[in-house]
Amino acid sequence: MKNKNLLYDNSELIQLYKSGDQNAKELLITENLNLVRSIALRFKNRGQDYEDLIEIGKIGLLKAIEGYDDTLGYTFSTYAFPLITGEIKRFLRDDGPIKISRSIKSNASIIMQAKQQYIKQHGKEPHLSQLCEICNLSAEDITLALEACSPTVSIHEKIGGKDSDITIGDTLFSDDFIEELTEKIALHEAVDSLCEFDRKILHLRYYKNLTQTQTASLLGTNQVKVSRCEKKILEKLRSIMAG
């Protein structure tokens, strides 16, 4: 299915490029730059220039163009996503340690322990939905923790035991899910940048759905202060998300 955000179909361009059309390669790069930018944005505040991260991400995109096979059963963007991410992570790792928050490390530890326990009990890997239930974490939190704390692996690597025919590529997601997930990860990191008091306001107002008066009562302050803080919090988040 054609991505509604693209002017050209990736699969068609891949076929043209494989047939020797170099213009198709340039179009593939142009058409998928937004994917590279959205991934690079996740690593923006880690000591490297954003434009440099985009250029590194393009290397992963070029690798995806060379290696993609549409008979694999998933879209080009799904195939390119881990290659672009891996290239940027490798660059940051070589240039300096990637800063991973304490909460992400903690989540990763909880998830890995849960996976090992599940495999021991059931003899197979748990599904993402099962991990969400076991760990009491969202799909986005689990994906972020595992991706941030794991080494880059091949999309062709098999999972589920030596006799399994299932690869990592088989477990990846659609273009729309990737775009949505990238936005949610960016929001997650933006929220993490807030002070503890602001995070509490955000949690009570938008996760617990409490009124400003109820929130003020729980935090030992007044409704006017909560209202003012909430306005500043939302303005700050919009600014961070806008880059």
C-alpha positions as CSV (number, residue, x, y, z in Angstrom):
1,M,0.0,0.0,0.0
2,K,1.3,3.4,-0.9
3,N,2.3,5.7,2.0
4,K,-0.2,8.7,1.8
5,N,2.7,11.0,2.7
6,L,4.8,10.0,-0.3
7,L,4.5,11.3,-3.9
8,Y,6.0,8.1,-5.2
9,D,5.7,4.5,-4.2
10,N,8.9,3.1,-2.6
11,S,8.5,-0.3,-4.0
12,E,8.2,1.0,-7.6
13,L,11.2,3.2,-7.1
14,I,13.2,0.3,-5.7
15,Q,12.4,-1.8,-8.8
16,L,13.4,1.1,-11.1
17,Y,16.7,1.5,-9.2
18,K,17.4,-2.2,-9.3
19,S,16.9,-2.0,-13.0
20,G,19.6,0.6,-13.3
21,D,17.7,3.9,-12.9
22,Q,19.9,6.2,-10.8
23,N,17.2,8.9,-10.7
24,A,15.0,6.5,-8.8
25,K,17.7,6.2,-6.1
26,E,17.7,10.0,-5.7
27,L,13.9,10.0,-5.5
28,L,14.0,7.3,-2.8
29,I,16.4,9.5,-0.7
30,T,14.2,12.6,-1.2
31,E,11.0,10.8,-0.5
32,N,12.2,9.2,2.7
33,L,14.1,12.2,4.2
34,N,11.2,12.9,6.6
35,L,11.7,9.4,8.1
36,V,15.4,10.1,8.6
37,R,14.7,13.5,10.2
38,S,12.1,12.0,12.6
39,I,14.6,9.4,13.8
40,A,17.4,11.9,14.0
41,L,15.2,14.1,16.1
42,R,15.1,11.5,18.9
43,F,18.9,11.8,19.3
44,K,19.0,15.6,18.9
45,N,20.1,16.6,22.4
46,R,23.0,14.3,22.8
47,G,25.9,16.5,21.9
48,Q,25.8,16.3,18.1
49,D,24.5,18.7,15.5
50,Y,21.0,17.7,14.2
51,E,22.0,18.2,10.6
52,D,25.0,15.9,11.2
53,L,22.7,13.2,12.6
54,I,20.5,13.5,9.5
55,E,23.6,13.0,7.3
56,I,24.5,9.9,9.3
57,G,21.0,8.7,9.1
58,K,21.1,8.9,5.3
59,I,23.9,6.3,5.4
60,G,21.4,3.9,7.0
61,L,18.8,4.9,4.4
62,L,21.3,4.1,1.5
63,K,22.0,0.7,3.1
64,A,18.2,0.1,3.2
65,I,17.9,1.0,-0.5
66,E,20.6,-1.4,-1.4
67,G,19.3,-4.3,0.8
68,Y,15.5,-4.0,0.5
69,D,13.6,-6.9,-1.0
70,D,9.9,-6.3,-1.4
71,T,9.3,-10.1,-1.4
72,L,10.1,-10.0,2.4
73,G,6.5,-8.9,3.1
74,Y,7.0,-5.6,4.8
75,T,7.3,-2.0,3.7
76,F,10.5,-0.2,2.8
77,S,10.1,2.3,5.7
78,T,9.7,-0.6,8.1
79,Y,12.9,-2.2,6.7
80,A,14.8,1.2,6.8
81,F,13.8,2.2,10.3
82,P,16.3,0.0,12.3
83,L,19.1,0.6,9.8
84,I,18.8,4.4,10.1
85,T,18.5,4.2,13.9
86,G,21.4,1.8,14.1
87,E,23.7,4.0,12.0
88,I,23.0,7.0,14.2
89,K,23.4,5.0,17.4
90,R,26.7,3.6,16.1
91,F,27.9,7.2,15.3
92,L,27.0,8.4,18.8
93,R,28.5,5.4,20.4
94,D,31.8,5.9,18.5
95,D,31.8,9.6,19.2
96,G,30.8,9.3,22.8
97,P,28.4,7.4,25.1
98,I,24.7,7.7,24.4
99,K,22.9,9.2,27.4
100,I,20.1,6.8,28.5
101,S,17.9,8.0,31.3
102,R,17.7,6.0,34.6
103,S,14.0,5.3,34.1
104,I,14.7,3.7,30.6
105,K,17.5,1.6,32.1
106,S,15.2,0.5,34.9
107,N,12.4,-0.4,32.5
108,A,14.8,-2.4,30.3
109,S,15.9,-4.4,33.4
110,I,12.3,-5.1,34.3
111,I,11.4,-6.1,30.8
112,M,14.4,-8.5,30.3
113,Q,13.7,-10.2,33.6
114,A,10.0,-10.6,32.6
115,K,11.0,-12.1,29.2
116,Q,13.4,-14.6,30.8
117,Q,10.8,-15.7,33.3
118,Y,8.1,-16.0,30.6
119,I,10.4,-18.1,28.4
120,K,11.3,-20.3,31.3
121,Q,7.6,-20.9,32.1
122,H,6.2,-21.2,28.5
123,G,9.2,-22.1,26.4
124,K,8.7,-19.3,23.9
125,E,9.1,-15.5,23.6
126,P,6.2,-13.3,24.9
127,H,4.3,-11.1,22.6
128,L,4.5,-7.3,23.0
129,S,1.0,-7.2,24.4
130,Q,1.9,-9.9,27.0
131,L,5.0,-7.9,28.1
132,C,2.8,-4.8,28.5
133,E,0.5,-6.7,30.9
134,I,3.3,-8.4,32.8
135,C,5.5,-5.3,33.2
136,N,2.6,-2.8,33.6
137,L,4.2,-0.6,30.9
138,S,2.9,0.8,27.6
139,A,4.0,-0.6,24.2
140,E,5.9,2.7,23.6
141,D,7.8,2.4,26.9
142,I,8.8,-1.2,26.2
143,T,9.9,-0.5,22.6
144,L,11.9,2.6,23.7
145,A,13.6,0.7,26.5
146,L,14.6,-2.3,24.5
147,E,15.7,-0.2,21.5
148,A,17.8,2.2,23.6
149,C,19.5,-0.5,25.6
150,S,20.1,-3.1,23.0
151,P,22.9,-3.5,20.4
152,T,22.0,-3.0,16.8
153,V,20.8,-6.3,15.3
154,S,20.0,-7.4,11.7
155,I,16.4,-7.3,10.6
156,H,16.9,-10.8,9.3
157,E,17.9,-12.2,12.7
158,K,15.7,-15.1,13.8
159,I,13.8,-15.0,17.1
160,G,11.9,-17.6,19.1
161,G,14.5,-20.3,19.1
162,K,16.8,-22.1,16.6
163,D,13.9,-23.8,14.8
164,S,11.9,-20.7,14.4
165,D,11.4,-19.1,10.9
166,I,10.3,-15.8,12.5
167,T,12.7,-12.9,12.0
168,I,12.9,-9.5,13.7
169,G,11.5,-8.0,10.5
170,D,8.3,-10.1,10.9
171,T,7.7,-8.3,14.2
172,L,8.1,-4.8,13.0
173,F,5.3,-2.3,12.4
174,S,3.6,-0.3,9.7
175,D,4.6,3.1,8.4
176,D,1.8,4.8,10.3
177,F,2.7,3.0,13.6
178,I,6.4,4.1,13.2
179,E,5.4,7.7,12.7
180,E,3.0,7.6,15.7
181,L,5.6,5.8,17.8
182,T,8.4,8.3,16.9
183,E,6.1,11.2,17.9
184,K,5.3,9.5,21.2
185,I,8.9,8.8,22.0
186,A,9.7,12.5,21.3
187,L,6.9,13.5,23.7
188,H,8.2,11.0,26.3
189,E,11.6,12.6,26.2
190,A,10.2,16.1,26.4
191,V,8.2,15.2,29.5
192,D,11.3,13.7,31.1
193,S,13.0,17.1,30.7
194,L,10.4,18.7,33.0
195,C,11.1,19.2,36.7
196,E,9.4,16.8,39.2
197,F,6.7,19.3,40.2
198,D,5.7,19.9,36.6
199,R,5.7,16.2,35.8
200,K,3.3,15.7,38.7
201,I,0.9,18.3,37.4
202,L,1.0,16.7,34.0
203,H,0.4,13.3,35.4
204,L,-2.5,14.3,37.6
205,R,-4.2,16.5,35.0
206,Y,-3.8,14.4,31.8
207,Y,-3.2,10.8,33.1
208,K,-5.5,10.8,36.1
209,N,-7.9,13.4,34.6
210,L,-8.2,15.4,37.8
211,T,-9.4,19.0,37.8
212,Q,-7.0,21.9,38.5
213,T,-8.6,22.2,42.0
214,Q,-8.1,18.5,42.8
215,T,-4.6,18.6,41.5
216,A,-3.8,21.7,43.6
217,S,-5.2,20.0,46.7
218,L,-3.0,16.9,46.2
219,L,0.1,19.0,45.6
220,G,-0.5,21.3,48.5
221,T,-0.9,24.5,46.5
222,N,-3.7,26.5,44.9
223,Q,-5.7,26.3,41.7
224,V,-4.2,29.6,40.3
225,K,-0.7,28.3,40.6
226,V,-1.6,25.0,38.9
227,S,-3.3,26.9,36.1
228,R,-0.3,29.1,35.5
229,C,2.2,26.1,35.7
230,E,0.1,24.0,33.4
231,K,0.1,26.8,30.8
232,K,3.9,27.1,31.0
233,I,4.3,23.3,30.8
234,L,2.3,23.0,27.6
235,E,4.1,25.9,26.0
236,K,7.4,24.3,26.9
237,L,6.4,20.9,25.5
238,R,5.2,22.5,22.3
239,S,8.5,24.3,22.0
240,I,10.5,21.1,22.6
241,M,8.4,19.1,20.1
242,A,8.7,21.8,17.5
243,G,12.5,21.4,17.8
